Amino acid sequence: PSAPAAEGAATPAPATPAPVSAPAPTPAGDLREVRLLSTPFGAEILLDNEPVGRTPKKLALQPGRYPVRMTSDGQEVWFVINLDAQGPDTWCYKFTERQPYIGTCP
């Protein structure tokens, strides 16, 4: 028969989990400069539901799809920018005409 554990005997410490490394930082070369514009200037911008400022705005983003919401004088617009290595880097919304543009505002 096995002997009872001695009173006060040390209990083995639980195994320490392996350290988790942080994700590697994104190389600066993977970022694209993006410009968001509006007419009139000063529209509030939310990118992925996070406020990022007002137009005109320059942002450095990784390629991908980003939902954008702009609001100006009670008007609101939603659109998605698809940022890739070759595509456009400037988007504009002309609130006076309720018209989106890829590129600068006319």
C-alpha positions as CSV (number, residue, x, y, z in Angstrom):
1,P,0.0,0.0,0.0
2,S,1.2,3.5,-0.6
3,A,2.1,5.6,2.3
4,P,0.0,8.7,3.0
5,A,1.5,12.0,2.0
6,A,3.5,13.6,4.7
7,E,1.8,16.5,6.3
8,G,3.4,19.8,5.1
9,A,4.9,18.1,2.1
10,A,5.4,20.5,-0.9
11,T,2.8,20.3,-3.7
12,P,4.4,20.4,-7.1
13,A,4.0,23.9,-8.7
14,P,1.8,24.0,-11.7
15,A,3.6,24.1,-15.0
16,T,4.3,27.6,-16.2
17,P,2.6,28.3,-19.6
18,A,5.0,29.1,-22.4
19,P,5.4,32.8,-23.0
20,V,3.3,34.2,-25.8
21,S,5.1,36.5,-28.1
22,A,3.4,39.7,-29.4
23,P,2.5,39.9,-33.0
24,A,5.3,41.2,-35.2
25,P,4.9,44.9,-36.0
26,T,3.7,45.7,-39.5
27,P,6.5,46.9,-41.7
28,A,6.1,50.6,-42.6
29,G,6.3,49.6,-46.3
30,D,3.0,47.7,-46.0
31,L,1.1,50.9,-45.0
32,R,-0.6,53.1,-47.5
33,E,-1.4,56.8,-47.1
34,V,-5.1,57.4,-47.5
35,R,-6.9,60.7,-47.8
36,L,-10.5,61.2,-46.9
37,L,-12.1,64.4,-48.1
38,S,-15.5,66.0,-48.1
39,T,-17.3,69.1,-49.4
40,P,-17.8,71.0,-47.2
41,F,-14.6,70.3,-45.2
42,G,-14.9,69.3,-41.5
43,A,-17.1,66.1,-41.8
44,E,-16.5,63.9,-38.8
45,I,-14.9,60.5,-39.8
46,L,-15.4,57.1,-38.2
47,L,-13.3,54.3,-39.5
48,D,-14.3,50.8,-38.2
49,N,-16.7,52.7,-35.8
50,E,-13.7,54.5,-34.3
51,P,-13.4,58.3,-34.5
52,V,-10.3,59.3,-36.4
53,G,-10.9,63.1,-36.9
54,R,-12.4,65.4,-39.5
55,T,-11.9,65.9,-43.2
56,P,-9.5,66.5,-44.8
57,K,-7.7,63.6,-43.1
58,K,-4.6,61.6,-44.0
59,L,-4.3,58.1,-42.5
60,A,-1.7,55.4,-42.8
61,L,-3.5,52.0,-43.2
62,Q,-2.7,48.5,-44.1
63,P,-4.3,47.1,-47.3
64,G,-7.8,45.8,-46.5
65,R,-11.5,46.8,-46.4
66,Y,-12.5,49.6,-44.1
67,P,-16.1,50.7,-43.3
68,V,-16.2,54.5,-43.2
69,R,-18.9,56.8,-41.8
70,M,-18.9,60.5,-42.4
71,T,-21.3,63.0,-40.8
72,S,-21.8,66.7,-41.6
73,D,-24.6,69.1,-40.6
74,G,-27.0,66.2,-39.7
75,Q,-26.2,64.3,-42.9
76,E,-24.6,60.9,-42.7
77,V,-23.0,58.6,-45.3
78,W,-21.6,55.1,-45.1
79,F,-19.2,53.5,-47.6
80,V,-16.4,50.9,-47.7
81,I,-13.0,51.6,-49.0
82,N,-11.1,48.7,-50.5
83,L,-7.4,49.5,-50.1
84,D,-5.0,47.4,-52.1
85,A,-1.5,47.9,-53.4
86,Q,-2.6,49.2,-56.8
87,G,-6.0,50.9,-56.2
88,P,-7.0,54.4,-55.3
89,D,-5.8,56.2,-52.2
90,T,-8.3,59.1,-52.0
91,W,-12.0,59.2,-51.4
92,C,-14.4,62.1,-51.2
93,Y,-18.0,62.6,-50.3
94,K,-19.7,65.8,-51.6
95,F,-22.5,66.4,-49.1
96,T,-23.9,69.2,-51.2
97,E,-24.7,66.8,-54.0
98,R,-24.9,63.6,-51.9
99,Q,-22.4,62.1,-54.2
100,P,-19.3,59.9,-53.5
101,Y,-16.1,60.2,-55.5
102,I,-13.0,58.1,-55.8
103,G,-10.3,60.7,-55.9
104,T,-10.5,64.4,-55.1
105,C,-13.8,66.3,-54.9
106,P,-14.6,68.0,-58.2
